[in-house]
Amino acid sequence: INKKTVLVFNKIDLLDRVALARLKEKYPEAVFISAQEGTGIDNLTTMIEKVLEEERVFLRLRIPFGEGDVLATLHDKGYVVKEVYGPEGIDVLAEVPEPIAGSFQKYSTWPFSETYSNLKM
């Protein structure tokens, strides 16, 4: 499994400028923080949000009433934004981890490659 990671160096307040500069040069993609002083926390939050956004997919699905286990999986593994009960099943807007998104493709009610910004429900 290819998991994205965020490399974080904490306690930078204990380093001198030269040591910190060397670390930043050696690890340019890392985030450098001092939890005690609050330095770099905004950068860490931004980096985590970026990684999480890249790994999640929004889906618009119609789940037949007899397949409640699918809806349960969406609630368990993802985040259900909206559920609308209609005559043909449950219309669902959900956000799921990218690796499992394909397992819901047969329930999709819009092109699977669309982005969330194009989604209307």
Secondary structure, 3 states (H helix, E strand, C coil): CCCCCCCEECCHHHCCHHHHHHHHHHCCCCEECECCCCECHHHHHHHHHHHHHHCEEEEEEEECCCCHHHHHHHHHHCEEEEEEEECCEEEEEEEEEHHHHHHHHHHECCCCCCCHHHCCC
